[in-house]
Amino acid sequence: MSTRQRTGPALPQRPERSFLKVISGLYREWPLLMNMTTTALFLGFGPGWLADLSNSLWFAFILMWLFTVILFSAFAVVRHAENLADRLGEPLGTLILTLAVTGIEVMMIAAVMYAGHGNSALARDAMFAVVMIVLNGMVGLSLLLGGLRYHEQTYSLQGANAFLAVIVPLAALGLVLPNYTVSSPGPTFSTPQATFLIVMSLGLYGV
């Protein structure tokens, strides 16, 4: 004899649980709250705070404050990008992580250029520094720590070839080639050359 289980209508969620869920979500997103609070404070009091930075202690406090907010905000962005990458899988996951990190760099460089009276060489110098840090710093440190722990390591030849196939042409086109262009004064690109570099960068990332 079979008995059919009776199921009633779904009970409405208690307001206490909804409130606790909202509080839990806000607690996980505390870097966003810290970022918004810092932005509001500097919009209101920033001109007065930054008017005179001759005091070394005050300058160090402002510097560490902003550095901490930027660092934790970047970690929060990467955490969300990693969650999306896990859900979407390859190749969209890698593309999302790349765009997230690149977006952070572009926004920071653009902010520094805007505050630095439009220094056109600043973006190129910053990207050159990033390339040197990644290739010489992070890769070298990874090889050193991996060798100390595992002694003998295996490498993914396909991944290394894909990485070098993107980073070497982009570094040469974006960082070396401007020193030899003659269409515009100084180590800069003209509009057609910059358009060509943008198309080549998108093509390399897409492939």
N, C-alpha and C positions, 0 to 999 in steps of 0.2 A: 504494500500500500504506500503510495507516494504522497508526500505532503508538500504543498506549495508554500514556499516562504513568502509571506506578505511583507511588502516594503511600503512604508508610508511616505509621505512627501518629505523632501529634504528640509531639515530644520534650518531656520535662518541663523546666520552666524551672529554670535553675540557681539555687542558693541565693544566689550572689553577685549575680546580677541582681536578685533579689527584695530583697535587702538594700540595693542601690544605689537601687532604686526607692523604698523606704521612706525612705532618707536624703534623696533628692531631694524627696519630698513634705514631709518635715519642714523642709527648707531653705526651701521655698516658703511654708510656714506659720509662719515665725519670729515674726510678730506674735502668734500664738496662744501660742507658748511664752513670749514675753516677758510676755504678759498673765497667764498662769498662774503664772509665777515671781513676778511682782509681787504677785499676789493671795496666794500662799503666804507671801511675806515679810511683807506687812502683816497677815495673820492671826496670824502668830507674833510679830512685833515692832512692829506698828502702834501699840498703845496707848503703848508707851514712846517711839516716835519722834514721835508727835503730841501727847504730853503737854505739851511746852513748845516753842512755836514763836516765842519771843521773839527768838531769834537770826536775823537777817535772812538770813544766808548759808545756814543750814540750811533755813529756810522756802523760799528760792528754789530750793534743790536739790530738796526734796520736790515743790514745785509743778511744776518743769520735768520731773521724773521722771514724775509722774502725767500731766501734759499730753502728754508724748511717747507714753506707753503708750496713752492714750485716742485720740490722733490716728492712730497707726499701726493700732490695732485697728479704728477706724472705716473707714480706707482698705481694710483687709482685708475687712470686711463688704461694703462697696460693690463691691469687685472680684468677690467671689463672686456678689453680686446681679446684676452686669452679665453674668457668664457664664451665669447662669440665664436672664436676660432675652434674651440672644442665642439660646439654645437653644429657648425657648418662644415667642418672637416676641410680636407684639401681639395682644390688649391685655394679656395676662398679664405680659409683660415690664415694661411701665410700672408695673403694679400692684405687682410684686415690688420694683422699685426704690423706689417710694413707701413701701411698707410697711417696707423696710429702713431708710430714712432716718428715717421717723417713729418706728420702734421705738427707734433710737438716741436720738432726742430724748426720747422718753417715759421711757426708762430713766434718762437723765442727770437729767432734771427730777425724777423720782420719788426718785432718790438724794439730790438736793440738798434736796428737801422733807423727806425722812425725817431728814436730818442737821440741818435747820433748824427742828426742833420743829413741823412741820406748818403752815408758813406757806401759807395757802390762796391768797394773791395772787401767790405766786412763779411758779406755772405760767402764769398769765395774762400776767404781765409778761415772762416768758421767751419765750412764743409771740409776744407783740407785738414784742419785739426781733428775733425771727427773721423776722417778716413785714417789718419795716422794713429789715433787712439784705438780704433777698431782693429786695424791690421797689426800694429806693433804691440799694443797694450793688451787687448782682450784675447786675441788669438795667441799671442806669446804666453800670457798668463795661463790660458787654458792648456796649452801644450806642456808648460812647466808643471802645473799641478797634476795633470793627468799622468805625466811621466813619473812623478814622485809617488803617486798612489798605485798605478797599475803597471809601471815599468815598461810594458809593451802595449801599444795601442793599435787599434784598427781604424782605418779612415774610410769614409764614404767618398769614393772617387767621383761618383755622379754629383753629389752635393758640392764638393769642392770645385768641380768644373763649372757647375751652374753659378756658384758664387763668384768665381774669378771672371767668368764670361760677362757678368754684369758690372762688377766693381771696376775692372781694369779699363774698359772703354769709357765708362762714365767719368772716372777720375781723369783720364787723358783728355776727353772732350771738354769737361767742365772746368778743370783746374790747370791744365798745361796749355791747351790750345789758345786761350785768350792772350797769352804772352806773345803769340806770333801773328795775331790778326792785325791787319793794317787798314781795315775799312772804317774804323773809328779810333780816335786818339786814346791812348792808354790801353792797358790790358782788359779790354771790354769786348762784348759781342755787339754787332749790329742787330737790327730787328730780324732780318732773314736768318742770320746765324743763330740767334736765340731761338727762333721758331724751329729750326732744324734740330737744335739740341733738345728741345722739349719733345719733338716727335720721336727722336732716337731714344730718349729716356723712357717714354711710354712704351715704345716697341720692345726695348730690352726687358722692362718689367713684365710686359704682357707675355713675352715668349718664355 
